[in-house]
Amino acid sequence: MSSASRAPDPLPPLIGKRLLVVLGSYRSKRHIYERARDLGVRLVVLDGPGHWMRECAGPGDLVERHLSVDLAPLPTFVDRAVEAVRSAGLVMDGIGTIDEFAGAFTARIADRLGLPFHSVAAADLARDKNRARKACAAAGLPGPAFARIERPEDLRGAGERVGFPAVLKPVSGVGSVQTFRVENEADLARRYETIVSEVREARATPRGGLSSDKHWFDLMWSGVPALTLESWIEGRKYDVDLLLDDQAVVYAHATDDLEPCGLRDVRRVAPSGLEAAEEEELVVHAAACVRALGFRRGAFNVEVKRTAKGPRMIEVNGRLGGYSTTDVHRAVWGVDLVEQWLRSALDLPFDVRDHPASCFVAESLLPAPRSGILRRDLVLDPLRGAPAVVAARPWVFPGDLVAGVETGAPDWLGALLTRGSSREEALTELDRRLAEMEPPVISGSESE
C-alpha cells in the first residue's frame, strides 16, 4: 500500500522551509511540532493571544513566531489573519493545520495568500458531518440513514426517517463530545435539550481573546446550531490513517480501536489484527469517502466500522490523525506521518517507504477514573525510556477540571503507549503499567 507517485527530492527538502500553521490546537499535539522542529522546519503559528504556543516562540524555541490574532469575531478572522501574515514580512513556503476546526479557515487563508491547500469546498464539507454524509451518498457509498436537526420541530421527522437506535451528534463535533446513542423519540428529545442547553449557557458569556486550545467549544458551536441523527452502525470500529497523492493512496493502515467507553475511544492496538484483504477493504472505503468530499492530497484520518455488509464510515477527518497516531505508525510501520504531513503542506513529494510491521503497539488514552480536578502532574517521567514504552505524555495539568468514566465520555488525561512482539504482549505490558499508576484526580466532594 505504498508507492509515491512522484520521486522524492535527492536532498533533505524540509530543512529551512517556513510553514504557516493555522491554529496551533491543543497541548496534546506538542510532540508533532517538536518533530517538525527536529526535521528542520520553521513554524509560524497563527492563533489567539492566549494560546500556549505564545510561550514557545523565538530563536531556538519550538516555533519561530507566534502571530497573535484573536479568533473573535469569527466572521472577520480570515481577513485579520491574512493581514497579520502580510504585516509579518515573512515569506511562507507552505500552509497547513492539524487542528480540527481550522480546515475552513486555512483553505480561505491559503487562497488569499496564493499557497496550495485543500479546496474551500472540501474543507467545508469535512467540518459538517451531515453534509459529508450527503456527499458520500451522492458518490454511491453505502452508509447509515441520516437527518439534519436545526430546531425542535425537526426531531420527529428525523426520528421517523432514521429510526432507532441512532446516534445524535453536532455536525461540527470533535472527540465524541455531546455525542449520544439514543433509543427512542423520548431519548432523542431529552438529549437534544441537554445539548441545546449547554450551548445556550456557553453562548451567554461573551469571550475575548479566543484561541484554539482553551475555547474549542466556542469554535465547535460557532455557526448555526445544527446536529445530525444517524442510524446506529453495528460493528467493530477502526481508524484508517492514509496519505493521498493526486487522489491515489500512497500509504494506509488501520488500527483497532478496541472497546470504547460509551462512544469515546480510550485504547487501541496496532497492527489491527485484520487479514491483508480485510484491511484493504477498509482502506478502499475510507479513501473513497475522502475523495467524495473533494480532497486530492494530504494526510487524513477516517473512522470506519466493519459491519456484516462491509465497511461503513463513521466520520472523515480532513487532517492528520490525532492523539498518538504518529507514534503508532512510526513505531509499527516505520513511516513518519509528521514528515509526510509537512511534505504535503509544503507541496513537496511524499517519501513513503512502508515496511512490514516490526512490532505491536498498544495505547491507552488514560481516561479519567472519575470527574473532578487534577490535583498534581501525572507521574509519567519514570516510564519514559523504559524498553517497552513507546511514549508517555500528559494532556491535562494540575487545576484542570475533567469528566470521569461515570459520564460515559471521560476526558483523556494523556497517552501511554507500549510495545511487544505480539498483540497480547503489548496489551499485557500496557495493563501492567496502568496498574502501577495512580491518576491524581480529586472529586468535587473530596479534599486534599
DRENZA-895810 format. One record per residue (C-alpha): x, y, z. Coordinates in Angstrom, 1 decimal, always signed. Layout:
BEGIN
ZANU; xx; yy; zz
ZANU; X; Y; Z
...
REM end
This chain:
BEGIN
ZANU; xx; yy; zz
ZANU; +0.0; +0.0; +0.0
ZANU; +2.9; +2.4; -0.5
ZANU; +4.3; +3.8; -3.8
ZANU; +4.7; +7.5; -4.0
ZANU; +3.6; +8.9; -7.4
ZANU; +6.4; +11.3; -7.5
ZANU; +10.1; +10.7; -6.9
ZANU; +11.4; +12.3; -3.6
ZANU; +13.9; +15.1; -3.7
ZANU; +17.5; +13.9; -3.6
ZANU; +18.4; +16.4; -0.8
ZANU; +16.7; +16.9; +2.5
ZANU; +13.8; +19.1; +1.3
ZANU; +12.4; +20.2; +4.7
ZANU; +15.3; +22.0; +6.3
ZANU; +14.9; +25.7; +6.4
ZANU; +11.3; +25.7; +5.0
ZANU; +8.8; +28.0; +6.7
ZANU; +5.3; +26.7; +7.3
ZANU; +2.4; +28.8; +8.3
ZANU; +0.3; +26.8; +10.8
ZANU; -3.3; +28.0; +11.2
ZANU; -4.5; +27.3; +14.8
ZANU; -1.9; +25.5; +16.9
ZANU; -4.5; +23.3; +18.6
ZANU; -4.2; +21.5; +22.0
ZANU; -1.0; +20.9; +24.1
ZANU; -1.5; +17.2; +23.4
ZANU; -0.2; +17.9; +19.9
ZANU; +3.1; +19.4; +21.0
ZANU; +5.0; +16.3; +20.0
ZANU; +4.0; +16.8; +16.4
ZANU; +5.5; +20.3; +16.5
ZANU; +8.6; +19.0; +18.2
ZANU; +9.1; +16.5; +15.4
ZANU; +8.6; +19.2; +12.8
ZANU; +11.3; +21.3; +14.5
ZANU; +13.7; +18.4; +14.6
ZANU; +13.1; +17.9; +10.9
ZANU; +14.4; +21.5; +10.3
ZANU; +11.0; +23.2; +9.5
ZANU; +10.5; +26.7; +10.8
ZANU; +7.0; +27.0; +12.1
ZANU; +4.9; +30.2; +12.3
ZANU; +1.8; +29.7; +14.2
ZANU; -1.3; +31.8; +13.8
ZANU; -3.6; +31.7; +16.9
ZANU; -5.2; +33.7; +19.6
ZANU; -3.2; +35.9; +22.1
ZANU; -3.6; +33.4; +24.9
ZANU; -2.6; +30.3; +23.0
ZANU; +0.0; +28.1; +24.7
ZANU; +2.4; +28.4; +21.8
ZANU; +2.9; +32.1; +22.6
ZANU; +5.3; +31.0; +25.3
ZANU; +7.2; +28.7; +22.9
ZANU; +8.1; +31.2; +20.2
ZANU; +11.5; +32.6; +19.4
ZANU; +15.0; +31.7; +18.2
ZANU; +15.8; +28.1; +19.1
ZANU; +12.4; +27.5; +20.6
ZANU; +9.5; +25.3; +19.5
ZANU; +8.3; +27.7; +16.8
ZANU; +9.8; +30.6; +15.0
ZANU; +7.0; +33.1; +15.5
ZANU; +3.5; +33.3; +17.1
ZANU; +1.3; +35.6; +15.2
ZANU; -1.3; +36.8; +17.7
ZANU; -4.7; +37.2; +16.2
ZANU; -7.9; +37.0; +18.2
ZANU; -10.2; +34.4; +16.6
ZANU; -13.2; +36.6; +17.6
ZANU; -15.2; +37.8; +15.9
ZANU; -15.0; +34.7; +13.8
ZANU; -16.6; +36.2; +10.6
ZANU; -13.6; +38.5; +10.2
ZANU; -10.9; +36.2; +11.4
ZANU; -9.6; +35.3; +7.9
ZANU; -9.3; +39.0; +6.9
ZANU; -7.4; +39.8; +10.0
ZANU; -5.2; +36.6; +9.8
ZANU; -4.2; +37.4; +6.2
ZANU; -3.3; +41.0; +7.2
ZANU; -1.2; +39.7; +10.1
ZANU; +0.7; +37.3; +7.9
ZANU; +1.4; +40.0; +5.3
ZANU; +2.4; +42.5; +8.0
ZANU; +4.9; +40.0; +9.5
ZANU; +7.0; +40.3; +6.4
ZANU; +7.9; +36.6; +6.3
ZANU; +7.9; +34.5; +3.1
ZANU; +5.9; +31.4; +3.7
ZANU; +6.8; +28.2; +1.8
ZANU; +3.5; +26.5; +2.7
ZANU; +0.5; +26.4; +4.9
ZANU; -1.2; +23.7; +6.9
ZANU; -3.0; +22.7; +10.1
ZANU; -3.6; +19.8; +12.4
ZANU; -6.5; +21.4; +14.2
ZANU; -10.0; +20.0; +13.9
ZANU; -11.6; +23.4; +13.5
ZANU; -9.0; +25.1; +11.3
ZANU; -9.6; +23.5; +7.9
ZANU; -12.1; +26.0; +6.5
ZANU; -10.0; +29.0; +7.9
ZANU; -6.8; +27.5; +6.4
ZANU; -8.4; +26.9; +3.0
ZANU; -9.5; +30.5; +2.8
ZANU; -6.2; +32.0; +4.1
ZANU; -4.3; +29.8; +1.6
ZANU; -6.5; +31.0; -1.3
ZANU; -5.9; +34.6; -0.3
ZANU; -2.1; +34.1; +0.0
ZANU; -1.7; +32.0; -3.1
ZANU; -0.5; +28.9; -1.2
ZANU; -1.5; +25.4; -2.1
ZANU; -4.0; +23.7; +0.3
ZANU; -7.3; +21.8; +0.2
ZANU; -10.2; +23.5; -1.7
ZANU; -12.6; +25.6; +0.4
ZANU; -15.4; +23.2; -0.7
ZANU; -13.6; +20.1; +0.6
ZANU; -12.6; +21.8; +3.9
ZANU; -16.1; +23.0; +4.5
ZANU; -17.6; +19.5; +3.8
ZANU; -15.2; +17.8; +6.3
ZANU; -16.4; +20.1; +9.1
ZANU; -20.1; +19.3; +8.6
ZANU; -20.8; +15.7; +9.3
ZANU; -24.3; +15.9; +7.8
ZANU; -23.1; +17.4; +4.5
ZANU; -20.2; +14.9; +4.4
ZANU; -22.8; +12.1; +4.6
ZANU; -24.7; +13.7; +1.7
ZANU; -21.5; +13.9; -0.4
ZANU; -20.7; +10.2; +0.2
ZANU; -24.2; +9.1; -0.5
ZANU; -24.1; +11.1; -3.8
ZANU; -20.9; +9.3; -4.7
ZANU; -22.8; +5.9; -4.2
ZANU; -21.0; +5.0; -1.0
ZANU; -23.1; +2.9; +1.5
ZANU; -23.8; +4.4; +4.8
ZANU; -26.4; +4.9; +7.6
ZANU; -29.6; +6.8; +7.3
ZANU; -29.2; +10.4; +8.4
ZANU; -31.1; +13.6; +9.0
ZANU; -30.2; +17.2; +9.9
ZANU; -31.7; +18.8; +13.1
ZANU; -31.6; +22.6; +13.4
ZANU; -34.7; +23.2; +15.6
ZANU; -37.0; +21.2; +17.9
ZANU; -39.6; +20.8; +15.1
ZANU; -37.0; +18.7; +13.2
ZANU; -36.9; +16.0; +15.9
ZANU; -40.0; +13.9; +15.0
ZANU; -39.2; +13.8; +11.3
ZANU; -35.6; +12.9; +11.9
ZANU; -36.5; +10.1; +14.2
ZANU; -39.0; +8.7; +11.6
ZANU; -36.5; +8.9; +8.8
ZANU; -33.6; +7.4; +10.6
ZANU; -35.2; +5.0; +13.1
ZANU; -33.8; +3.8; +16.4
ZANU; -31.3; +3.1; +17.9
ZANU; -29.4; +6.1; +16.5
ZANU; -26.6; +8.4; +17.2
ZANU; -27.1; +12.1; +17.8
ZANU; -24.1; +14.4; +17.5
ZANU; -23.1; +18.0; +16.5
ZANU; -22.4; +18.4; +12.8
ZANU; -19.1; +20.1; +13.7
ZANU; -18.3; +17.9; +16.7
ZANU; -15.0; +16.6; +17.9
ZANU; -13.9; +13.8; +20.2
ZANU; -17.4; +12.4; +20.6
ZANU; -18.3; +15.5; +22.8
ZANU; -22.1; +15.8; +23.1
ZANU; -22.5; +12.5; +21.1
ZANU; -25.1; +10.1; +22.3
ZANU; -26.7; +6.9; +21.4
ZANU; -30.5; +7.4; +21.6
ZANU; -33.0; +4.6; +21.8
ZANU; -36.3; +6.2; +21.1
ZANU; -38.1; +9.6; +20.5
ZANU; -38.2; +10.5; +24.1
ZANU; -34.5; +9.8; +24.5
ZANU; -33.8; +11.9; +21.4
ZANU; -35.8; +14.8; +22.7
ZANU; -34.1; +14.6; +26.1
ZANU; -30.5; +14.5; +24.7
ZANU; -31.4; +17.3; +22.2
ZANU; -32.5; +19.6; +25.0
ZANU; -29.4; +18.8; +27.0
ZANU; -27.1; +19.8; +24.1
ZANU; -29.1; +22.9; +23.3
ZANU; -29.0; +24.0; +27.0
ZANU; -25.2; +23.5; +27.2
ZANU; -24.8; +25.6; +24.0
ZANU; -27.1; +28.3; +25.3
ZANU; -25.2; +28.5; +28.6
ZANU; -21.9; +28.7; +26.8
ZANU; -23.0; +31.5; +24.5
ZANU; -24.4; +33.5; +27.4
ZANU; -20.9; +34.6; +28.3
ZANU; -19.1; +36.6; +25.5
ZANU; -15.5; +35.7; +25.2
ZANU; -12.5; +37.7; +24.1
ZANU; -9.0; +36.5; +23.3
ZANU; -10.4; +33.4; +21.6
ZANU; -7.8; +30.7; +20.8
ZANU; -7.9; +27.1; +19.6
ZANU; -6.8; +25.4; +22.8
ZANU; -8.9; +27.0; +25.5
ZANU; -12.0; +27.8; +23.5
ZANU; -12.6; +24.8; +21.3
ZANU; -16.3; +24.6; +22.5
ZANU; -16.9; +28.1; +21.1
ZANU; -15.3; +27.0; +17.8
ZANU; -17.4; +23.9; +17.7
ZANU; -20.6; +25.9; +18.0
ZANU; -19.5; +29.0; +16.1
ZANU; -22.1; +28.6; +13.3
ZANU; -25.8; +27.9; +13.1
ZANU; -26.5; +25.3; +15.8
ZANU; -27.1; +22.0; +14.0
ZANU; -27.0; +18.3; +14.8
ZANU; -27.2; +15.2; +12.8
ZANU; -29.0; +12.0; +13.6
ZANU; -27.6; +8.8; +12.1
ZANU; -28.8; +5.2; +12.3
ZANU; -26.7; +3.1; +14.6
ZANU; -23.9; +1.1; +12.8
ZANU; -23.2; -2.2; +14.4
ZANU; -19.7; -3.4; +14.0
ZANU; -16.1; -3.2; +15.3
ZANU; -14.5; +0.3; +14.9
ZANU; -11.1; +1.0; +13.3
ZANU; -9.2; +4.1; +12.5
ZANU; -7.7; +4.3; +9.0
ZANU; -4.8; +6.7; +8.5
ZANU; -3.9; +7.4; +4.9
ZANU; -1.9; +9.6; +2.6
ZANU; -3.4; +10.7; -0.8
ZANU; -1.4; +12.0; -3.7
ZANU; -3.5; +13.2; -6.6
ZANU; -6.3; +11.1; -5.1
ZANU; -4.2; +7.9; -5.2
ZANU; -3.5; +6.1; -1.9
ZANU; +0.3; +6.1; -1.3
ZANU; +0.1; +4.8; +2.3
ZANU; -2.6; +3.5; +4.6
ZANU; -3.0; +1.3; +7.6
ZANU; -5.8; +0.6; +10.1
ZANU; -5.6; +0.4; +13.9
ZANU; -8.0; -1.4; +16.1
ZANU; -9.9; +0.9; +18.5
ZANU; -10.8; -1.9; +20.9
ZANU; -13.8; -1.3; +23.2
ZANU; -14.8; +2.3; +23.7
ZANU; -16.1; +3.9; +26.9
ZANU; -19.6; +4.9; +25.8
ZANU; -18.9; +6.3; +22.4
ZANU; -15.4; +7.6; +23.2
ZANU; -12.2; +5.8; +22.3
ZANU; -10.0; +5.0; +25.2
ZANU; -7.5; +2.5; +23.9
ZANU; -6.3; +0.8; +20.7
ZANU; -3.7; -1.5; +19.3
ZANU; -1.8; -1.8; +16.0
ZANU; -1.5; -3.6; +13.7
ZANU; -5.2; -4.1; +13.6
ZANU; -5.2; -7.9; +13.5
ZANU; -7.1; -8.0; +10.3
ZANU; -6.1; -10.1; +7.3
ZANU; -4.5; -8.1; +4.5
ZANU; -7.6; -8.3; +2.3
ZANU; -9.8; -7.2; +5.2
ZANU; -7.6; -4.2; +5.9
ZANU; -7.5; -3.3; +2.2
ZANU; -11.3; -3.3; +2.2
ZANU; -11.4; -0.7; +5.0
ZANU; -8.7; +1.4; +3.2
ZANU; -10.6; +1.4; -0.1
ZANU; -13.8; +2.5; +1.6
ZANU; -12.0; +5.2; +3.7
ZANU; -10.2; +6.6; +0.6
ZANU; -13.4; +6.7; -1.4
ZANU; -15.0; +8.7; +1.4
ZANU; -12.1; +11.2; +1.4
ZANU; -12.3; +11.6; -2.4
ZANU; -16.1; +12.1; -2.2
ZANU; -15.5; +15.2; -0.1
ZANU; -13.2; +16.6; -2.8
ZANU; -9.8; +16.1; -1.2
ZANU; -6.9; +15.3; -3.6
ZANU; -3.7; +15.3; -1.5
ZANU; -2.7; +15.2; +2.1
ZANU; -2.9; +13.2; +5.4
ZANU; -6.3; +12.0; +6.5
ZANU; -7.9; +10.1; +9.3
ZANU; -11.1; +8.1; +8.7
ZANU; -13.1; +6.3; +11.4
ZANU; -14.7; +3.2; +10.0
ZANU; -16.8; +0.3; +11.3
ZANU; -16.5; -3.2; +9.9
ZANU; -20.1; -4.5; +9.5
ZANU; -21.7; -7.7; +8.1
ZANU; -22.5; -5.7; +5.0
ZANU; -19.0; -4.2; +4.6
ZANU; -17.2; -1.1; +5.8
ZANU; -19.2; +1.9; +6.9
ZANU; -17.6; +5.3; +7.5
ZANU; -18.2; +7.0; +10.9
ZANU; -16.5; +10.3; +10.0
ZANU; -13.8; +11.8; +7.9
ZANU; -11.2; +14.0; +9.5
ZANU; -9.6; +16.2; +6.9
ZANU; -6.3; +16.3; +8.8
ZANU; -3.5; +14.3; +10.3
ZANU; -4.8; +11.8; +12.9
ZANU; -4.8; +13.0; +16.5
ZANU; -3.6; +11.8; +19.9
ZANU; -0.6; +9.4; +19.3
ZANU; -1.3; +8.3; +15.7
ZANU; +2.1; +9.5; +14.5
ZANU; +3.9; +7.5; +17.3
ZANU; +2.0; +4.3; +16.4
ZANU; +2.8; +4.4; +12.6
ZANU; +6.4; +5.3; +13.2
ZANU; +6.9; +2.5; +15.7
ZANU; +5.0; -0.2; +13.9
ZANU; +5.5; +0.5; +10.2
ZANU; +8.5; +2.8; +10.2
ZANU; +6.5; +5.7; +8.5
ZANU; +6.9; +9.2; +9.9
ZANU; +3.4; +10.7; +9.3
ZANU; +4.7; +14.1; +10.6
ZANU; +7.3; +14.3; +7.9
ZANU; +4.7; +13.3; +5.2
ZANU; +2.2; +15.9; +6.5
ZANU; +4.9; +18.5; +6.3
ZANU; +5.8; +17.4; +2.7
ZANU; +2.2; +17.7; +1.8
ZANU; +1.7; +21.1; +3.4
ZANU; +4.9; +22.4; +1.7
ZANU; +3.8; +21.0; -1.7
ZANU; +6.8; +18.6; -1.7
ZANU; +6.7; +14.9; -3.0
ZANU; +5.9; +12.3; -0.5
ZANU; +8.7; +9.9; +0.5
ZANU; +7.0; +6.8; +1.8
ZANU; +8.7; +3.5; +2.5
ZANU; +6.1; +1.3; +4.1
ZANU; +7.6; -1.8; +5.9
ZANU; +6.0; -4.9; +7.4
ZANU; +5.0; -4.4; +11.0
ZANU; +8.1; -4.6; +13.2
ZANU; +6.2; -4.8; +16.5
ZANU; +2.8; -4.4; +18.1
ZANU; +1.9; -1.1; +19.9
ZANU; -0.9; -0.7; +22.4
ZANU; -2.2; +2.7; +23.6
ZANU; -4.3; +3.9; +26.5
ZANU; -5.6; +7.5; +26.4
ZANU; -5.7; +7.4; +30.3
ZANU; -9.4; +8.1; +30.7
ZANU; -10.2; +10.0; +33.9
ZANU; -11.3; +7.5; +36.5
ZANU; -13.8; +9.9; +38.0
ZANU; -14.9; +13.5; +37.5
ZANU; -13.0; +16.2; +39.4
ZANU; -9.9; +18.3; +39.4
ZANU; -6.4; +17.2; +38.6
ZANU; -4.5; +17.8; +41.8
ZANU; -0.9; +17.2; +40.5
ZANU; +1.0; +16.2; +37.5
ZANU; +0.7; +12.7; +36.1
ZANU; +3.8; +10.7; +37.1
ZANU; +5.0; +9.7; +33.7
ZANU; +8.7; +10.6; +33.7
ZANU; +9.8; +7.2; +35.1
ZANU; +8.1; +5.5; +32.2
ZANU; +9.9; +7.3; +29.5
ZANU; +12.9; +5.4; +28.3
ZANU; +11.7; +2.1; +29.5
ZANU; +12.4; -0.5; +26.8
ZANU; +8.7; -1.5; +26.3
ZANU; +7.4; +2.1; +26.5
ZANU; +7.0; +4.0; +23.2
ZANU; +5.7; +7.2; +24.6
ZANU; +4.2; +8.6; +27.8
ZANU; +2.7; +12.1; +27.7
ZANU; +0.3; +14.2; +29.9
ZANU; -2.5; +16.1; +28.2
ZANU; -4.0; +17.8; +31.2
ZANU; -2.4; +19.6; +34.0
ZANU; -2.9; +20.5; +37.7
ZANU; -6.0; +22.5; +38.2
ZANU; -7.8; +21.2; +35.1
ZANU; -11.4; +20.0; +35.5
ZANU; -12.0; +16.6; +33.9
ZANU; -15.0; +14.4; +33.3
ZANU; -14.8; +10.8; +34.6
ZANU; -15.7; +7.4; +33.2
ZANU; -19.1; +7.6; +35.1
ZANU; -20.2; +10.2; +32.5
ZANU; -19.8; +7.7; +29.6
ZANU; -17.5; +10.2; +27.8
ZANU; -14.4; +10.5; +30.0
ZANU; -11.7; +13.1; +29.4
ZANU; -8.3; +11.8; +28.3
ZANU; -5.5; +12.6; +30.9
ZANU; -2.8; +11.7; +28.4
ZANU; -1.3; +8.8; +26.5
ZANU; +0.7; +5.7; +27.3
ZANU; +2.0; +3.5; +24.5
ZANU; +3.7; +0.2; +25.0
ZANU; +5.3; -2.3; +22.5
ZANU; +5.5; -6.0; +22.3
ZANU; +6.4; -8.8; +19.9
ZANU; +2.7; -9.8; +19.8
ZANU; -0.7; -8.1; +20.3
ZANU; -1.1; -9.9; +23.7
ZANU; +2.4; -8.9; +24.9
ZANU; +1.8; -5.2; +24.0
ZANU; -1.6; -5.1; +25.8
ZANU; -0.3; -7.0; +28.8
ZANU; +2.6; -4.6; +29.2
ZANU; +0.1; -1.7; +28.9
ZANU; -2.2; -3.1; +31.6
ZANU; +0.8; -3.7; +33.8
ZANU; +2.0; -0.1; +33.6
ZANU; -1.6; +1.2; +34.1
ZANU; -2.0; -0.9; +37.2
ZANU; +1.1; +0.9; +38.7
ZANU; -0.3; +4.4; +38.0
ZANU; -2.5; +6.4; +40.4
ZANU; -4.4; +9.0; +38.4
ZANU; -4.3; +12.2; +40.5
ZANU; -8.0; +13.2; +40.2
ZANU; -9.8; +14.5; +43.2
ZANU; -13.6; +14.6; +43.0
ZANU; -15.6; +17.7; +44.0
ZANU; -16.6; +16.1; +47.3
ZANU; -13.0; +15.3; +48.3
ZANU; -10.3; +17.5; +49.8
ZANU; -6.5; +17.4; +49.6
REM end
